[in-house]
Amino acid sequence: MNWIYRLLIVLVSGTVFNVWLLRFSQPTPYRGADAGNLQAEFLAYGLNETVFYLVGGIKLLAALALLLGLKFKQTVRPAATLIGVLMLGAIAMHFKVADPLMKSVPAIVMLTMSLGILGLHKKA
């Protein structure tokens, strides 16, 4: 299996776990609308608590499926696609609240890495 493909899988899944499990309640310079934590960021986008937990659960399951893809290749394509779609949504939310482009950079990078995984998946 291509080492770049494997690295992208680890980076994308690790980033999701970091944001949703370790940095969940911490402010970052990339939080939308200057929110102080992840849940406040969703509220700033006009999304309710149910959507917050739903998106978080989906992201964590997709990150786990990506990691499992290192052993079971069939989980990679749906997981990378799902994360890519969610990153498009994240970028749209930043635009919705008129954030500066810099706040969208992490989502743009994650989208790019997800597309890289999908592009390399055929060769893996």
N, C-alpha and C positions, 0 to 999 in steps of 0.2 A: 504494500500500500504506500502511496506517495507520502513522503514526510511532510510536505506542505499541507496536503489534505488533512492529515492527522493533526498537525499543529493548529490549523484553522478550527477544527472540531473542538479541540481542547480550549482554545482561546474563546470561542463563542460560548460554549457551555460554561466555562469558568467565569466569564464576565456576567452571564445571567445569574449564576449562583452568588457571585460577589454582590451584585446590585440588590437582588431580592432576598438574600439571607444575611449577609454581613453588613451592608450599608443601607439597609432598609429604612432605618430611622435617622440617618445622618444627612445633614445638608451637603450638597456638592455644588460646584459652580455650574453644573449642567442641569439642575432641576428646573423644570418649567415654571415660569411666572414667579421666580424667586421663592418657591416653596421650600420649607425647611426639612421635609422628609418625603418619602415616596407616596404615602397616602395623601398628603396635602397637595402634592403635584397632580394627582388624578382629580382631586376636587377642583383645583384651579382650571383644569381642562373642561370642567362641567360634567365629569364622569362620577357616578355614585360609587358607594362602597362595594356593592355587588360586582360591578365591572372591575373594580380594583382587584378584588380577590379572584375573580374569574381570569383576568389577564395574568395575574401573578401565578396562579396554578398552571395555566397553559404554558407560560414561559418556562416554569420549572420542569414540567413534564417534557417539554420539547428539548430542554437542555440535557435532561437525563437520557432521552432517546438518542440525542446526538452522541453522547458518551457511549451508550450501548452500541451505537453504530460502528465503533472501533472493532467490535467483535461480530455484530450482526448488521451487515451492510444495509439491509432492507429498511432500517429505521432512520437512516440518514436523510434521504430525500424528503419525506414528509416533515421531519423535524426542522431541517434547514429552511424549507419553504415556509413553514409556519412562523419561524422566527423572522424571516425576511418580511413577511406580510405584517407582522406586529411592528417591525421597525419602520415600515412605511407609515403605519398608523401613528407611531411616536413622532415621526418627522411632521406629519400633518398636524398633530396636536401642538407642537412647538410653533408652527405657523399660525394656528388658530389663536393663540394667546400673544402673538406678535413678539415672540422671543427673538433675540439676536441669533444669527446663523450659527454662531459658535456653540450655542446650547444644543444644536442638532447634530454636532459632529460625532458624538458617541453612537447615535442611532445610525448615522450615515456609514460609519465604519463597520458597525455590526451588520448592516444591510449588505455592504460590500463583501464582508467576509462570508456571509451566508450565500451570496451569489457565487463566490469563489468555491465554496464547498460543493454547491450544485454543479458548477462547471467541471470540477475535478472528479465528481462522483462517478461519472461514466468511465473514467480511466482507472478508478481505484479497484 
